[in-house]
């Protein structure tokens, strides 16, 4: 900056010099510049003061562009435009405006927009919670989604689960190495196990009778999920149609399409039959009945927020006692 000031002070007497003297000085300066350019290799680094000097000189005398040798004319024009943008950005800077909202409120707005994809900014309920926020501010902090607003699969399934039931069969070996077939039927809304039974020969007539026993005529579901086992014959189809139940078999070799009942069968195996030897058909029925009672009334489920299919009240007072279930394989704890 000091050298630039010295240059300006030295240039002040120039208007009082003769044209021949100025021309001679100009020639000397150009020759010295050519000598220096031959010695300097690569790009010449300029400071911000140098850039300001060239830009200001260009604003006063635009005709200096043809005689520039240290920099290109395009570079000087680029500096001038950048300075123009910075100047007007500084002139247009914010001088106050609306105060910023708190981070917790921004998180709340985003959470409400994610949990309610059908809501727009006018529907976000902040006034009832004690927050006075403009609608434009709410729209600014709502979660942006590239796809159209739609309900989630979890919401869709929760709305339709009360009308859906599922059934399946699995094999249980006995102490005499015989195979027994157990059937389980469940409701999907509360994961309630509504029916269990066992047989040595699962015919279509027997399966149709189990469906009739599981669902009273006035409480039958609208849909029934099952696999494509050949045991489900025409009799089962006619019974479902008579009860007003729409039959929905899964795709071949796709047990994941009936995941609720498949997980139920896995729980029955891990929590019961992997630790019990079944003596016969009657023993299997008793064990299934006892496990169904434990499953519906005692066993908690993470998907039900640690509640049982048949809601258990929360107990706060009294001493804790336990009651054995399935011969002590599990226990039920209560306050008395």
C-alpha positions in Angstrom: 0.0 0.0 0.0 2.9 2.4 0.8 4.5 1.7 -2.6 1.1 2.5 -4.3 0.9 5.7 -2.4 4.4 6.7 -3.5 3.5 6.0 -7.1 0.4 8.2 -6.9 2.4 11.1 -5.4 5.1 10.7 -8.1 2.4 10.8 -10.8 0.8 14.0 -9.5 3.3 16.4 -11.3 2.8 14.7 -14.6 0.2 17.3 -15.9 2.9 20.0 -15.5 5.5 18.1 -17.6 6.0 18.6 -21.3 4.6 16.0 -23.8 8.1 15.1 -25.0 9.3 14.4 -21.5 6.2 12.3 -20.7 6.8 10.4 -23.9 10.4 9.7 -23.0 9.4 8.5 -19.5 6.8 6.3 -21.0 9.2 4.7 -23.4 11.7 4.1 -20.5 9.0 2.5 -18.3 7.8 0.2 -21.2 11.4 -0.9 -21.9 12.0 -1.7 -18.2 8.7 -3.6 -18.1 9.8 -5.7 -21.1 13.1 -6.5 -19.4 11.4 -7.6 -16.3 8.9 -9.8 -18.2 11.8 -11.7 -19.8 13.1 -12.6 -16.4 9.8 -13.5 -14.7 8.7 -17.0 -15.5 5.0 -18.1 -15.0 2.1 -16.1 -13.6 2.6 -12.8 -11.9 0.9 -12.6 -8.5 -0.9 -9.4 -7.7 -2.3 -8.1 -4.4 -5.8 -6.8 -3.9 -4.3 -3.2 -3.9 -2.9 -3.8 -7.3 -6.2 -5.1 -8.6 -8.0 -2.1 -7.1 -5.6 0.3 -8.7 -6.1 -1.2 -12.2 -9.8 -1.3 -11.8 -10.0 2.3 -10.7 -7.7 3.4 -13.5 -9.9 1.6 -16.0 -13.0 3.3 -14.6 -11.4 6.7 -15.2 -9.6 5.9 -18.5 -11.2 2.9 -20.3 -8.7 3.5 -23.2 -5.9 1.8 -21.2 -6.9 -1.7 -22.2 -4.8 -1.9 -25.3 -1.6 -1.0 -23.5 -1.9 -3.5 -20.6 0.9 -6.1 -20.7 1.1 -7.5 -17.1 -2.5 -8.7 -17.2 -4.9 -9.5 -20.0 -7.8 -7.2 -20.7 -10.3 -10.0 -20.0 -8.8 -10.3 -16.5 -9.3 -6.6 -15.8 -12.9 -6.8 -17.0 -13.5 -9.8 -14.7 -12.2 -7.9 -11.7 -14.4 -5.0 -12.5 -17.6 -7.2 -12.7 -16.6 -9.0 -9.5 -16.2 -5.7 -7.8 -19.6 -4.6 -9.1 -21.3 -7.7 -7.7 -19.6 -7.3 -4.3 -20.6 -3.7 -4.1 -24.3 -4.3 -4.8 -24.3 -7.4 -2.6 -23.1 -5.1 0.2 -25.7 -2.5 -0.6 -28.4 -5.2 -0.6 -27.4 -6.8 2.6 -30.0 -7.6 5.2 -30.5 -4.9 7.9 -32.7 -6.8 10.3 -35.9 -8.6 9.1 -37.6 -11.4 11.0 -35.9 -12.8 14.0 -34.7 -16.4 13.5 -36.7 -19.1 15.2 -35.3 -21.5 17.7 -33.7 -24.8 16.6 -36.2 -26.9 18.6 -39.1 -25.2 16.8 -37.5 -25.9 13.4 -37.1 -29.6 14.4 -40.8 -29.7 15.5 -41.9 -28.2 12.2 -39.9 -30.8 10.3 -41.1 -33.6 12.5 -44.8 -32.7 12.0 -44.4 -32.4 8.3 -42.7 -35.9 8.1 -45.3 -37.5 10.4 -48.2 -36.0 8.4 -47.3 -36.1 4.7 -50.8 -35.0 3.7 -50.5 -31.7 5.6 -49.4 -28.5 4.0 -48.1 -25.4 5.8 -51.6 -24.1 6.8 -52.3 -27.4 8.6 -49.2 -27.5 10.8 -50.7 -27.0 14.2 -48.4 -24.6 16.0 -50.8 -22.0 17.3 -52.5 -24.5 19.6 -49.1 -25.3 21.0 -48.3 -21.7 21.9 -46.1 -20.9 18.9 -46.9 -17.9 16.7 -45.0 -18.5 13.4 -45.9 -17.1 10.0 -47.1 -19.6 7.4 -44.2 -18.7 5.1 -41.7 -19.6 7.8 -43.4 -22.9 8.4 -43.2 -23.7 4.7 -39.5 -22.8 4.7 -38.6 -25.3 7.4 -41.0 -28.2 6.3 -39.3 -31.4 5.1 -38.8 -31.3 1.3 -39.7 -34.5 -0.6 -38.9 -35.1 -4.2 -41.8 -37.5 -4.6 -45.4 -36.7 -4.2 -46.9 -36.6 -0.7 -48.3 -40.0 0.2 -48.9 -42.1 3.3 -46.3 -44.6 4.4 -46.7 -48.3 4.1 -46.8 -48.5 7.9 -49.9 -46.2 7.9 -51.5 -48.1 5.1 -51.0 -51.5 6.8 -52.3 -50.1 10.1 -55.5 -48.9 8.5 -56.1 -52.3 6.8 -54.7 -54.7 9.4 -58.0 -55.1 11.4 -59.6 -56.6 8.3 -56.8 -59.0 7.5 -56.1 -62.5 9.0 -53.4 -65.0 8.2 -53.1 -68.8 8.7 -50.4 -71.4 8.1 -49.4 -74.9 9.2 -46.2 -76.4 10.5 -44.9 -79.9 11.3 -44.1 -81.1 14.9 -42.4 -84.5 15.4 -43.6 -86.7 18.3 -41.6 -88.9 20.7 -42.4 -91.8 18.5 -41.0 -90.0 15.3 -44.4 -89.4 13.9 -45.3 -86.1 12.2 -48.2 -84.0 13.4 -49.5 -80.9 11.6 -50.4 -77.8 13.6 -52.5 -75.0 12.3 -52.4 -71.4 13.6 -54.7 -68.5 12.6 -54.0 -65.0 13.7 -55.4 -61.5 13.4 -52.9 -58.9 12.2 -54.2 -55.8 14.0 -53.1 -56.9 17.5 -51.1 -60.0 16.5 -53.8 -62.0 18.3 -53.6 -65.8 18.0 -57.3 -66.7 17.5 -57.1 -70.4 16.8 -54.8 -73.4 17.1 -55.3 -77.1 16.5 -53.4 -80.2 15.4 -54.1 -83.3 13.3 -52.3 -86.2 11.6 -53.9 -85.6 8.3 -54.8 -82.0 7.3 -57.5 -82.5 4.7 -59.5 -79.7 3.1 -62.6 -80.5 5.1 -60.5 -80.3 8.4 -59.0 -76.9 7.4 -62.4 -75.5 6.4 -63.7 -76.6 9.8 -60.8 -74.8 11.6 -61.7 -71.6 9.7 -65.3 -71.8 10.8 -64.3 -72.4 14.4 -61.8 -69.5 14.4 -64.2 -66.8 13.1 -67.8 -66.4 14.1 -70.0 -65.5 11.2 -70.4 -61.9 12.4 -66.7 -61.4 13.1 -65.1 -62.8 10.0 -62.3 -60.8 8.4 -62.4 -59.4 4.9 -59.2 -61.0 3.7 -57.3 -64.2 4.6 -53.6 -64.7 3.7 -52.3 -68.2 3.3 -49.7 -70.1 1.3 -50.3 -72.4 -1.7 -50.3 -75.7 0.1 -52.2 -78.4 -1.8 -54.2 -79.1 1.4 -56.4 -76.0 0.7 -58.9 -77.5 -1.7 -62.1 -76.4 -3.3 -64.0 -77.0 0.0 -61.8 -74.3 1.7 -62.5 -71.9 -1.2 -66.3 -72.4 -0.9 -66.2 -72.0 2.9 -64.3 -68.7 2.6 -66.7 -67.4 -0.1 -69.7 -68.4 2.0 -68.3 -66.5 5.0 -67.6 -63.4 2.9 -63.8 -63.7 3.2 -61.6 -63.0 0.2 -58.9 -65.6 -0.3 -55.4 -64.2 -0.9 -52.8 -66.9 -1.5 -49.2 -65.8 -1.6 -46.9 -66.2 -4.6 -45.1 -69.6 -5.0 -42.1 -69.9 -2.7 -42.6 -66.5 -1.1 -43.1 -67.0 2.6 -42.1 -63.4 3.2 -45.4 -62.3 1.8 -47.1 -63.9 4.9 -44.4 -62.6 7.3 -46.6 -62.1 10.4 -47.7 -65.7 10.7 -44.2 -67.0 9.7 -42.7 -65.0 12.6 -45.4 -66.4 14.9 -44.5 -70.0 13.9 -40.8 -69.1 14.5 -41.7 -67.8 18.0 -43.7 -70.9 18.8 -40.7 -73.1 17.8 -38.0 -71.1 19.7 -40.1 -70.4 22.8 -41.9 -73.7 23.1 -41.3 -76.8 20.9 -37.5 -76.5 20.8 -37.7 -77.3 24.5 -40.6 -79.7 24.7 -41.0 -83.3 23.4 -44.6 -83.9 22.2 -46.0 -87.2 23.2 -49.0 -87.3 20.9 -51.8 -85.4 19.2 -53.6 -84.6 22.5 -50.4 -83.4 24.0 -49.7 -81.1 21.1 -53.2 -79.6 21.4 -52.8 -78.9 25.1 -49.4 -77.3 24.5 -50.7 -75.1 21.7 -53.6 -74.0 23.8 -51.3 -73.1 26.7 -48.9 -71.2 24.5 -51.8 -69.3 22.8 -53.0 -68.2 26.2 -49.5 -67.1 27.2 -49.0 -65.4 23.8 -52.2 -63.4 23.9 -52.4 -62.5 27.6 -48.8 -62.3 28.9 -46.2 -62.1 26.2 -45.3 -58.5 25.2 -44.6 -57.4 21.6 -42.3 -54.6 20.5 -44.6 -53.7 17.7 -47.4 -53.1 20.3 -45.2 -50.9 22.4 -44.4 -53.6 24.9 -48.0 -54.6 25.3 -49.7 -58.0 24.9 -52.3 -58.7 22.1 -54.9 -58.5 24.9 -54.0 -55.3 26.6 -52.5 -55.6 30.1 -53.0 -52.8 32.6 -50.0 -51.2 34.2 -49.6 -52.1 37.8 -47.8 -49.7 40.2 -48.5 -51.0 43.7 -48.1 -54.3 45.5 -45.5 -57.0 45.7 -44.3 -58.8 42.6 -45.2 -62.5 42.3 -44.6 -64.9 39.4 -46.8 -67.6 38.0 -45.2 -70.4 35.9 -46.3 -70.8 32.3 -45.8 -74.0 30.2 -44.4 -75.9 33.2 -42.0 -73.1 34.2 -40.6 -72.5 30.7 -41.9 -69.0 31.0 -43.3 -66.9 33.9 -46.0 -64.3 34.3 -45.2 -61.5 36.8 -47.9 -59.6 38.5 -48.3 -57.3 41.5 -50.5 -58.5 44.3 
